[in-house]
Amino acid sequence: MTIYDVLRHEHEVIRSCLRRIQDLGERRPATRQRLFLQLQALLGVHAAAVEAAFHAPLLEHELTGPLARQGRIRHDVAGSLMEVIAALEPADPDWTAYLAVLAEVLELHMRQEEKEMFRKARKVLDAATEELMGEAMRQAGKAREVRAVAEIQPVLAVESSRSLH
């Protein structure tokens, strides 16, 4: 799998998770919180892997450097929004509003990466490098995913003991 295949797949997983949360609206705050924790862990793993396997090498090229920097900044913005959401109660209407803004930021970022960044990256990377980057991204994601799951499991256990939603 190339880096582009891995990223498209991960973007679809992120979109699906966001849709699941948004489809609940303001109902079932405990379920929204559980799904949000999964999204938060997923985005943390994804952002770190993308920055290491994709953005870092592309920073060196004049054609892709500016977009790689913008991608890192969007990851930071998404991380900041995630922190705000995490500090709110899921029943708070602002929680849903912040989630909508997060979804907009992420969708803009994913569209730009899949279109403009991929197009420009193909001009500076050869096929073998694209395959190697894809494998590096998968491996980085697997290693971080184990840590992310370990971090959210205690929180999920406490949350599920409080509610049957």
Contacts in CASP RR format, 6 or more apart in sequence:
PFRMAT RR
TARGET T0000
AUTHOR 0000-0000-0000
METHOD contacts of the structure
MODEL  1
MTIYDVLRHEHEVIRSCLRRIQDLGERRPATRQRLFLQLQALLGVHAAAV
EAAFHAPLLEHELTGPLARQGRIRHDVAGSLMEVIAALEPADPDWTAYLA
VLAEVLELHMRQEEKEMFRKARKVLDAATEELMGEAMRQAGKAREVRAVA
EIQPVLAVESSRSLH
1 131 0 8 1.000
1 134 0 8 1.000
1 135 0 8 1.000
1 138 0 8 1.000
2 127 0 8 1.000
2 130 0 8 1.000
2 131 0 8 1.000
2 133 0 8 1.000
2 134 0 8 1.000
3 53 0 8 1.000
3 54 0 8 1.000
3 121 0 8 1.000
3 125 0 8 1.000
3 130 0 8 1.000
3 133 0 8 1.000
3 134 0 8 1.000
3 137 0 8 1.000
4 114 0 8 1.000
4 118 0 8 1.000
4 121 0 8 1.000
4 130 0 8 1.000
5 134 0 8 1.000
6 134 0 8 1.000
6 137 0 8 1.000
6 138 0 8 1.000
7 50 0 8 1.000
7 54 0 8 1.000
7 113 0 8 1.000
7 114 0 8 1.000
7 118 0 8 1.000
7 137 0 8 1.000
8 114 0 8 1.000
10 46 0 8 1.000
11 110 0 8 1.000
11 113 0 8 1.000
11 114 0 8 1.000
13 42 0 8 1.000
14 39 0 8 1.000
14 42 0 8 1.000
14 43 0 8 1.000
14 46 0 8 1.000
14 106 0 8 1.000
14 110 0 8 1.000
15 107 0 8 1.000
15 110 0 8 1.000
17 35 0 8 1.000
17 38 0 8 1.000
17 39 0 8 1.000
17 42 0 8 1.000
18 39 0 8 1.000
18 99 0 8 1.000
18 102 0 8 1.000
18 103 0 8 1.000
18 106 0 8 1.000
20 35 0 8 1.000
21 32 0 8 1.000
21 35 0 8 1.000
21 36 0 8 1.000
21 39 0 8 1.000
21 99 0 8 1.000
22 99 0 8 1.000
22 100 0 8 1.000
22 103 0 8 1.000
24 31 0 8 1.000
24 32 0 8 1.000
24 35 0 8 1.000
25 32 0 8 1.000
25 96 0 8 1.000
26 91 0 8 1.000
26 93 0 8 1.000
26 96 0 8 1.000
28 165 0 8 1.000
29 89 0 8 1.000
29 90 0 8 1.000
29 91 0 8 1.000
29 95 0 8 1.000
29 165 0 8 1.000
30 90 0 8 1.000
30 159 0 8 1.000
30 162 0 8 1.000
30 163 0 8 1.000
30 165 0 8 1.000
31 165 0 8 1.000
32 90 0 8 1.000
32 95 0 8 1.000
33 90 0 8 1.000
33 159 0 8 1.000
34 156 0 8 1.000
34 159 0 8 1.000
34 160 0 8 1.000
36 85 0 8 1.000
36 86 0 8 1.000
36 90 0 8 1.000
36 99 0 8 1.000
37 152 0 8 1.000
37 155 0 8 1.000
37 156 0 8 1.000
37 159 0 8 1.000
38 152 0 8 1.000
40 82 0 8 1.000
40 86 0 8 1.000
40 152 0 8 1.000
41 145 0 8 1.000
41 148 0 8 1.000
41 149 0 8 1.000
41 151 0 8 1.000
41 152 0 8 1.000
42 148 0 8 1.000
43 78 0 8 1.000
43 79 0 8 1.000
43 82 0 8 1.000
43 106 0 8 1.000
44 79 0 8 1.000
44 144 0 8 1.000
44 148 0 8 1.000
45 141 0 8 1.000
45 144 0 8 1.000
45 145 0 8 1.000
45 148 0 8 1.000
46 141 0 8 1.000
47 75 0 8 1.000
47 78 0 8 1.000
47 79 0 8 1.000
48 140 0 8 1.000
48 141 0 8 1.000
48 144 0 8 1.000
49 137 0 8 1.000
49 140 0 8 1.000
49 141 0 8 1.000
49 144 0 8 1.000
50 75 0 8 1.000
50 137 0 8 1.000
51 72 0 8 1.000
51 75 0 8 1.000
52 136 0 8 1.000
52 140 0 8 1.000
53 133 0 8 1.000
53 134 0 8 1.000
53 136 0 8 1.000
53 137 0 8 1.000
53 140 0 8 1.000
54 68 0 8 1.000
54 121 0 8 1.000
54 133 0 8 1.000
54 137 0 8 1.000
55 68 0 8 1.000
55 71 0 8 1.000
55 72 0 8 1.000
56 68 0 8 1.000
57 125 0 8 1.000
57 129 0 8 1.000
57 133 0 8 1.000
58 64 0 8 1.000
58 65 0 8 1.000
58 67 0 8 1.000
58 68 0 8 1.000
58 117 0 8 1.000
58 121 0 8 1.000
58 124 0 8 1.000
59 65 0 8 1.000
59 68 0 8 1.000
59 69 0 8 1.000
61 124 0 8 1.000
63 120 0 8 1.000
63 123 0 8 1.000
63 124 0 8 1.000
64 117 0 8 1.000
64 120 0 8 1.000
64 121 0 8 1.000
64 124 0 8 1.000
67 112 0 8 1.000
67 113 0 8 1.000
67 116 0 8 1.000
67 117 0 8 1.000
67 120 0 8 1.000
68 117 0 8 1.000
70 112 0 8 1.000
71 109 0 8 1.000
71 112 0 8 1.000
71 113 0 8 1.000
71 117 0 8 1.000
74 105 0 8 1.000
74 108 0 8 1.000
74 109 0 8 1.000
75 109 0 8 1.000
77 105 0 8 1.000
78 102 0 8 1.000
78 105 0 8 1.000
78 106 0 8 1.000
78 109 0 8 1.000
81 98 0 8 1.000
81 101 0 8 1.000
81 102 0 8 1.000
81 105 0 8 1.000
82 102 0 8 1.000
84 98 0 8 1.000
85 95 0 8 1.000
85 98 0 8 1.000
85 99 0 8 1.000
85 102 0 8 1.000
88 94 0 8 1.000
88 95 0 8 1.000
88 98 0 8 1.000
89 95 0 8 1.000
121 130 0 8 1.000
122 130 0 8 1.000
125 133 0 8 1.000
END
